[in-house]
């Protein structure tokens, strides 16, 4: 009996000294690494690091795509750092579209809460999966695959996207091709588009070259 009690006491003592780290709230003043941001000192962490009100309000859809994405990744919501999760709000005005894009760092699950959204993705075998979603519907987009969302109704659509990473990343295909200084000749060679079309798209999206 005494030996059993001593054993249990030693386990409790070991557990107290080997406590796991419960969280790693992002220190946004420090560097970001492939594993995430470094941790804020525990003594400076408050409940506000684990709460965000950033998704209460609609984003500004007065832009060329008539859409707004409001992210709550580690940079905006430090409490998710290291937890492998994050979220974003998607607002699509009538005629709004989120062009083909990828999230290289995580899978996405989209939940529609208002309106109708036509969404889809293209597999690495070039198979296309498209569905019109309505309030309460969800769709998943596997990590790294090109996907899109389009307002499919006559009213503003709202959806919330959750991710399997605190920093899923984002690359929009149209911007990658036409919103930088990649020479037009290279864009034409790799997309089979003519010079006039490439230069017109660069002018619209702010690219040069």
Backbone as numpy.savetxt, mean C-alpha at the origin, in Angstrom:
# Nx Ny Nz CAx CAy CAz Cx Cy Cz
8.39 -32.10 45.54 7.56 -30.90 45.54 8.43 -29.65 45.54
9.44 -29.64 46.40 10.34 -28.48 46.48 11.06 -28.29 45.15
11.49 -29.42 44.55 12.20 -29.35 43.27 11.28 -28.78 42.19
10.00 -29.19 42.22 9.03 -28.69 41.24 8.84 -27.19 41.38
8.71 -26.70 42.62 8.54 -25.28 42.86 9.76 -24.49 42.41
10.94 -25.03 42.69 12.15 -24.35 42.26 12.24 -24.29 40.74
11.81 -25.36 40.08 11.84 -25.38 38.62 10.90 -24.32 38.04
9.67 -24.26 38.60 8.71 -23.27 38.13 9.21 -21.85 38.38
9.84 -21.63 39.52 10.37 -20.31 39.85 11.47 -19.92 38.86
12.30 -20.88 38.50 13.38 -20.59 37.56 12.83 -20.25 36.18
11.73 -20.92 35.79 11.10 -20.61 34.51 10.54 -19.20 34.50
9.89 -18.83 35.61 9.34 -17.48 35.70 10.43 -16.43 35.67
11.52 -16.71 36.34 12.65 -15.78 36.37 13.25 -15.63 34.98
13.39 -16.76 34.28 13.93 -16.72 32.93 13.02 -15.93 32.00
11.69 -16.14 32.13 10.73 -15.45 31.28 10.80 -13.94 31.50
11.00 -13.55 32.75 11.05 -12.12 33.05 12.26 -11.45 32.40
13.35 -12.22 32.30 14.58 -11.66 31.71 14.63 -11.84 30.20
13.74 -12.71 29.65 13.76 -13.00 28.22 12.45 -12.57 27.56
11.86 -11.50 28.07 10.60 -11.02 27.51 10.78 -10.63 26.05
9.79 -10.96 25.25 9.85 -10.60 23.84 9.62 -9.10 23.68
10.07 -8.57 22.56 9.81 -7.17 22.26 8.43 -7.09 21.64
7.51 -6.38 22.31 6.11 -6.37 21.89 5.89 -5.63 20.59
6.66 -4.60 20.33 6.44 -3.77 19.15 7.71 -3.01 18.81
7.68 -2.38 17.65 8.82 -1.57 17.20 8.25 -0.35 16.48
7.75 0.60 17.26 7.19 1.81 16.68 8.27 2.53 15.88
7.94 2.92 14.67 8.93 3.48 13.76 9.51 4.79 14.29
10.82 4.87 14.27 11.51 6.13 14.54 11.74 6.79 13.18
10.83 7.70 12.82 10.88 8.30 11.49 12.08 9.21 11.29
12.78 9.53 12.36 14.00 10.32 12.25 15.21 9.45 11.92
15.04 8.16 12.09 16.13 7.24 11.81 16.04 6.69 10.41
16.99 5.84 10.01 17.00 5.30 8.65 15.93 4.24 8.46
15.49 4.09 7.22 14.60 2.99 6.87 15.43 1.89 6.24
15.27 0.68 6.73 16.02 -0.47 6.23 15.07 -1.42 5.52
15.59 -2.43 4.82 14.69 -3.42 4.19 13.77 -4.10 5.20
14.16 -4.13 6.46 13.33 -4.74 7.49 12.38 -3.74 8.15
12.44 -2.48 7.71 11.57 -1.45 8.30 12.40 -0.36 8.95
11.70 0.53 9.61 12.37 1.61 10.34 12.97 1.06 11.63
13.97 1.76 12.16 14.47 1.44 13.49 13.41 1.83 14.53
13.55 1.33 15.74 12.53 1.49 16.77 12.73 2.77 17.59
11.63 3.41 17.91 11.69 4.50 18.87 12.05 3.94 20.24
12.75 4.70 21.09 12.97 4.23 22.46 11.63 3.97 23.15
11.53 2.87 23.85 10.26 2.47 24.47 9.69 3.56 25.36
10.56 4.32 26.01 10.09 5.35 26.92 9.42 6.52 26.23
9.58 6.62 24.91 8.97 7.73 24.18 7.70 7.31 23.44
7.34 6.05 23.51 6.16 5.54 22.83 4.90 5.92 23.61
3.87 6.38 22.90 2.59 6.71 23.51 1.47 6.00 22.75
0.26 6.06 23.30 -0.88 5.41 22.65 -1.14 6.01 21.27
-0.77 7.25 21.07 -1.01 7.89 19.78 -0.20 7.25 18.66
0.87 6.54 19.00 1.63 5.82 17.99 0.84 4.65 17.41
-0.17 4.19 18.13 -0.95 3.03 17.72 -2.34 3.40 17.22
-2.62 4.69 17.11 -3.92 5.18 16.66 -3.72 6.17 15.52
-4.57 6.06 14.50 -4.52 7.03 13.41 -5.94 7.42 13.02
-6.12 8.68 12.73 -7.42 9.18 12.26 -7.34 9.61 10.79
-6.28 9.20 10.13 -6.02 9.67 8.77 -6.99 9.18 7.72
-7.77 8.15 8.02 -8.69 7.60 7.02 -10.12 8.06 7.23
-10.33 9.00 8.14 -11.69 9.49 8.38 -12.25 10.25 7.19
-11.37 10.94 6.48 -11.83 11.90 5.49 -11.44 11.47 4.07
-12.29 11.85 3.11 -12.03 11.52 1.71 -10.80 12.25 1.20
-10.05 11.59 0.32 -8.91 12.22 -0.31 -9.34 13.15 -1.43
-8.42 13.95 -1.92 -8.70 14.92 -2.98 -8.65 14.23 -4.34
-9.80 14.14 -4.99 -9.86 13.47 -6.30 -9.82 14.46 -7.47
-9.45 15.70 -7.18 -9.35 16.72 -8.25 -7.99 16.59 -8.94
-7.81 15.55 -9.70 -6.55 15.30 -10.39 -6.84 14.54 -11.68
-5.80 14.24 -12.41 -5.95 13.64 -13.73 -6.63 12.27 -13.69
-6.46 11.52 -12.60 -7.06 10.19 -12.52 -8.37 10.18 -11.74
-8.76 11.33 -11.21 -10.00 11.47 -10.44 -10.06 10.45 -9.29
-8.94 10.27 -8.67 -8.84 9.29 -7.59 -7.85 9.77 -6.54
-7.99 9.25 -5.34 -7.05 9.57 -4.26 -6.80 8.32 -3.43
-5.55 8.09 -3.13 -5.17 6.99 -2.24 -4.52 7.60 -1.01
-5.09 7.32 0.14 -4.57 7.83 1.42 -3.92 6.67 2.17
-2.58 6.59 2.17 -1.92 5.44 2.81 -1.75 5.62 4.31
-1.79 4.53 5.00 -1.41 4.46 6.41 -0.37 3.36 6.53
0.79 3.63 5.91 1.94 2.74 5.99 2.78 3.16 7.20
3.91 2.54 7.39 4.74 2.84 8.56 5.12 4.31 8.63
5.33 4.93 7.49 5.73 6.33 7.47 4.63 7.24 7.99
3.37 6.88 7.73 2.25 7.69 8.21 1.70 7.18 9.54
1.89 5.90 9.82 1.30 5.23 10.98 2.39 4.40 11.66
3.26 5.03 12.46 4.46 4.37 12.98 4.19 3.08 13.75
2.99 2.93 14.32 2.71 1.74 15.12 2.68 0.44 14.34
2.49 0.50 13.01 2.45 -0.75 12.23 3.84 -1.23 11.84
4.85 -0.42 12.11 6.22 -0.81 11.75 6.57 -2.18 12.33
7.04 -3.07 11.49 7.45 -4.39 11.94 6.34 -5.39 12.15
5.08 -4.98 11.97 3.95 -5.88 12.24 3.46 -6.62 11.00
3.95 -6.24 9.83 3.54 -6.93 8.61 2.13 -6.59 8.15
1.62 -5.43 8.55 0.29 -5.00 8.13 0.29 -3.49 7.87
-0.65 -3.04 7.06 -0.91 -1.62 6.86 -2.22 -1.49 6.12
-2.65 -0.26 5.89 -3.96 -0.04 5.29 -3.93 1.27 4.51
-4.87 1.42 3.59 -5.00 2.67 2.82 -6.46 2.86 2.47
-6.83 4.12 2.25 -8.18 4.45 1.80 -8.12 4.83 0.32
-9.11 4.36 -0.44 -9.21 4.67 -1.86 -10.52 5.40 -2.13
-10.42 6.60 -2.67 -11.59 7.37 -3.10 -11.55 7.50 -4.61
-12.65 7.12 -5.26 -12.75 7.18 -6.71 -13.96 8.03 -7.08
-13.73 9.22 -7.63 -14.84 10.02 -8.13 -15.42 9.34 -9.37
-16.58 9.82 -9.83 -17.16 9.29 -11.05 -16.14 9.44 -12.18
-15.86 8.33 -12.86 -14.85 8.34 -13.91 -13.44 8.14 -13.39
-13.29 7.92 -12.09 -11.97 7.77 -11.48 -11.35 6.42 -11.74
-10.04 6.40 -11.75 -9.30 5.17 -12.01 -7.97 5.21 -11.27
-7.59 4.08 -10.71 -6.22 3.89 -10.24 -5.54 3.03 -11.30
-4.61 3.62 -12.07 -4.01 2.90 -13.21 -3.27 1.64 -12.76
-2.89 0.86 -13.74 -2.10 -0.34 -13.49 -0.92 -0.02 -12.58
-0.78 -0.79 -11.49 0.30 -0.55 -10.55 0.62 -1.84 -9.82
1.71 -1.82 -9.10 2.10 -2.97 -8.30 2.51 -2.53 -6.90
2.44 -3.47 -5.99 3.00 -3.31 -4.64 4.07 -4.39 -4.49
5.33 -4.04 -4.70 6.38 -5.06 -4.68 6.61 -5.69 -3.32
6.12 -5.02 -2.25 6.43 -5.52 -0.92 5.32 -6.23 -0.19
4.13 -6.39 -0.80 3.06 -7.03 -0.05 1.83 -7.36 -0.88
1.02 -8.31 -0.37 -0.27 -8.63 -0.95 -1.27 -7.55 -0.54
-2.35 -7.42 -1.30 -3.39 -6.43 -1.01 -4.75 -7.10 -0.95
-5.57 -6.69 0.02 -6.96 -7.11 0.10 -7.83 -5.87 0.10
-8.72 -5.76 -0.89 -9.54 -4.56 -1.08 -10.96 -4.83 -0.62
-11.49 -3.93 0.23 -12.87 -4.01 0.71 -13.61 -2.76 0.23
-14.67 -2.95 -0.56 -15.47 -1.83 -1.05 -16.52 -1.48 0.00
-16.60 -0.19 0.35 -17.56 0.26 1.35 -18.62 1.20 0.78
-18.43 1.64 -0.47 -19.40 2.54 -1.09 -19.25 2.47 -2.60
-20.37 2.46 -3.32 -20.33 2.49 -4.77 -19.94 1.17 -5.40
-19.45 1.26 -6.62 -19.07 0.09 -7.40 -17.65 0.29 -7.95
-16.84 -0.75 -7.83 -15.45 -0.69 -8.29 -15.17 -1.89 -9.18
-14.75 -1.61 -10.40 -14.26 -2.70 -11.26 -12.78 -2.84 -11.00
-12.37 -4.02 -10.60 -10.98 -4.24 -10.21 -10.46 -5.51 -10.86
-9.16 -5.56 -11.05 -8.59 -6.76 -11.64 -7.08 -6.77 -11.57
-6.52 -7.93 -11.88 -5.05 -8.05 -11.94 -4.67 -9.00 -13.06
-3.39 -8.92 -13.44 -2.84 -9.76 -14.49 -1.78 -10.65 -13.88
-1.92 -11.96 -14.09 -0.95 -12.89 -13.53 0.35 -12.87 -14.31
1.36 -13.53 -13.80 2.65 -13.59 -14.50 2.55 -14.41 -15.77
1.45 -15.17 -15.91 1.20 -15.91 -17.16 0.28 -15.13 -18.09
0.05 -13.84 -17.75 -0.80 -12.94 -18.53 -2.27 -13.34 -18.54
-2.70 -14.08 -17.54 -4.12 -14.34 -17.34 -4.73 -13.12 -16.64
-5.92 -12.73 -17.06 -6.58 -11.55 -16.52 -7.74 -11.97 -15.64
-7.82 -11.35 -14.45 -8.90 -11.64 -13.50 -9.57 -10.32 -13.14
-10.82 -10.13 -13.60 -11.53 -8.87 -13.44 -12.91 -9.13 -12.86
-13.33 -8.23 -11.95 -14.66 -8.37 -11.33 -15.16 -6.99 -10.93
-16.46 -6.77 -11.07 -17.07 -5.55 -10.56 -17.55 -5.80 -9.14
-17.04 -5.02 -8.21 -17.30 -5.20 -6.79 -18.29 -4.15 -6.31
-19.12 -4.52 -5.34 -20.03 -3.57 -4.72 -19.83 -3.59 -3.21
-20.57 -2.75 -2.51 -20.39 -2.59 -1.08 -20.37 -3.94 -0.36
-19.33 -4.16 0.43 -19.19 -5.41 1.18 -18.35 -6.46 0.49
-18.06 -6.27 -0.80 -17.25 -7.25 -1.53 -15.77 -7.01 -1.28
-15.00 -8.07 -1.36 -13.55 -7.97 -1.20 -12.87 -8.69 -2.37
-11.66 -8.25 -2.67 -10.85 -8.91 -3.69 -9.40 -8.84 -3.26
-8.66 -9.89 -3.57 -7.25 -9.94 -3.19 -6.38 -9.81 -4.44
-5.25 -9.10 -4.27 -4.29 -8.90 -5.35 -2.93 -9.43 -4.88
-2.45 -10.50 -5.48 -1.18 -11.09 -5.03 0.00 -10.13 -5.21
0.95 -10.27 -4.33 2.12 -9.40 -4.27 2.83 -9.31 -5.62
3.13 -8.06 -6.02 3.95 -7.83 -7.20 3.22 -7.85 -8.52
1.93 -8.27 -8.55 1.24 -8.35 -9.83 0.58 -7.02 -10.19
0.56 -6.71 -11.47 -0.10 -5.51 -11.95 -1.60 -5.61 -11.69
-2.18 -4.52 -11.14 -3.61 -4.51 -10.90 -4.14 -3.09 -10.98
-5.47 -2.94 -10.97 -6.09 -1.63 -11.17 -7.46 -1.60 -10.49
-7.99 -0.38 -10.33 -9.34 -0.17 -9.85 -9.98 0.96 -10.65
-11.24 0.79 -11.03 -11.97 1.78 -11.82 -13.35 1.98 -11.19
-13.79 3.23 -11.09 -15.15 3.50 -10.64 -16.12 2.93 -11.68
-16.99 2.04 -11.25 -17.89 1.35 -12.18 -19.34 1.78 -12.02
-19.59 2.92 -11.34 -20.95 3.39 -11.15 -21.06 4.88 -11.32
-22.25 5.40 -11.06 -22.48 6.83 -11.23 -22.32 7.63 -9.97
-21.71 7.04 -8.92 -21.48 7.73 -7.65 -20.04 7.52 -7.22
-19.60 8.35 -6.29 -18.25 8.19 -5.75 -18.12 6.82 -5.08
-17.02 6.17 -5.32 -16.75 4.87 -4.72 -15.66 5.02 -3.65
-15.80 4.24 -2.59 -14.82 4.24 -1.50 -14.44 2.80 -1.19
-13.17 2.56 -0.98 -12.71 1.23 -0.61 -11.52 1.37 0.33
-11.27 0.31 1.08 -10.12 0.26 1.99 -9.27 -0.94 1.62
-7.97 -0.68 1.46 -7.04 -1.73 1.07 -6.11 -2.05 2.23
-6.09 -3.31 2.64 -5.13 -3.74 3.66 -4.01 -4.51 2.99
-2.82 -4.44 3.60 -1.62 -5.01 3.01 -0.90 -5.92 4.00
-0.15 -6.87 3.45 0.60 -7.82 4.29 2.00 -7.30 4.60
2.15 -5.99 4.59 3.44 -5.36 4.89 3.19 -3.96 5.41
4.05 -3.50 6.30 3.96 -2.12 6.77 4.50 -1.15 5.73
5.25 -1.66 4.76 5.80 -0.83 3.67 5.64 -1.60 2.36
4.41 -1.70 1.84 4.17 -2.50 0.63 4.75 -1.90 -0.63
5.04 -0.60 -0.62 5.56 0.06 -1.81 4.49 0.27 -2.87
4.79 1.10 -3.84 3.85 1.40 -4.91 4.62 1.84 -6.15
4.32 1.22 -7.28 4.85 1.69 -8.56 3.71 1.68 -9.57
3.38 2.87 -10.10 2.31 3.01 -11.09 2.94 2.91 -12.48
2.42 2.00 -13.27 3.03 1.69 -14.57 3.11 2.93 -15.47
2.01 3.68 -15.58 2.01 4.84 -16.47 3.06 5.87 -16.05
3.18 6.09 -14.74 4.16 7.06 -14.26 5.58 6.55 -14.46
5.76 5.24 -14.30 7.09 4.66 -14.51 7.55 4.83 -15.96
6.61 4.81 -16.88 6.96 4.93 -18.30 7.04 6.38 -18.78
6.14 7.23 -18.26 5.98 8.54 -18.89 6.17 9.73 -17.96
6.44 9.51 -16.69 6.55 10.64 -15.75 7.99 10.85 -15.27
8.96 10.39 -16.04 10.35 10.56 -15.65 11.16 11.02 -16.86
12.48 10.90 -16.77 13.33 11.38 -17.86 13.84 10.25 -18.76
13.17 9.11 -18.73 13.54 8.02 -19.63 13.38 8.50 -21.08
14.43 8.44 -21.90 14.35 8.97 -23.27 13.17 8.38 -24.05
12.49 9.23 -24.79 11.33 8.81 -25.57 11.66 7.64 -26.49
12.85 7.66 -27.09 13.23 6.60 -28.02 13.24 5.23 -27.35
13.68 5.21 -26.08 13.69 3.93 -25.35 12.28 3.49 -25.00
11.44 4.46 -24.63 10.05 4.12 -24.33 9.37 3.56 -25.58
9.62 4.21 -26.72 9.04 3.75 -27.98 9.52 2.36 -28.34
10.80 2.10 -28.12 11.37 0.80 -28.47 10.82 -0.32 -27.60
10.53 0.00 -26.35 10.10 -1.05 -25.42 8.59 -1.19 -25.31
7.84 -0.21 -25.85 6.37 -0.28 -25.77 5.71 -0.37 -27.13
6.47 -0.15 -28.22 5.94 -0.17 -29.59 4.97 0.98 -29.85
5.03 2.03 -29.03 4.23 3.22 -29.25 4.99 4.17 -30.16
4.24 5.00 -30.90 4.90 5.94 -31.80 5.38 7.16 -31.02
6.24 7.94 -31.67 6.88 9.08 -31.02 5.87 10.11 -30.53
4.86 10.40 -31.34 3.86 11.42 -30.97 3.09 11.00 -29.72
2.73 9.73 -29.65 1.97 9.25 -28.49 2.81 9.31 -27.23
4.05 8.87 -27.31 4.94 8.89 -26.14 5.15 10.31 -25.65
5.41 11.23 -26.56 5.65 12.61 -26.15 4.39 13.26 -25.59
3.22 12.88 -26.13 1.97 13.41 -25.61 1.73 12.92 -24.18
2.01 11.65 -23.94 1.82 11.10 -22.59 2.84 11.69 -21.62
4.06 11.88 -22.06 5.06 12.53 -21.20 4.62 13.95 -20.84
4.05 14.66 -21.80 3.59 16.02 -21.54 2.47 16.04 -20.51
1.56 15.08 -20.59 0.43 15.00 -19.65 0.90 14.64 -18.26
1.84 13.71 -18.16 2.26 13.17 -16.86 3.51 13.86 -16.29
4.08 14.80 -17.01 5.19 15.56 -16.48 6.56 15.00 -16.76
6.66 14.07 -17.69 7.95 13.49 -18.02 8.76 14.37 -18.95
10.02 14.03 -19.10 10.91 14.73 -20.03 11.64 13.69 -20.86
12.50 14.17 -21.78 13.31 13.25 -22.57 12.63 12.85 -23.86
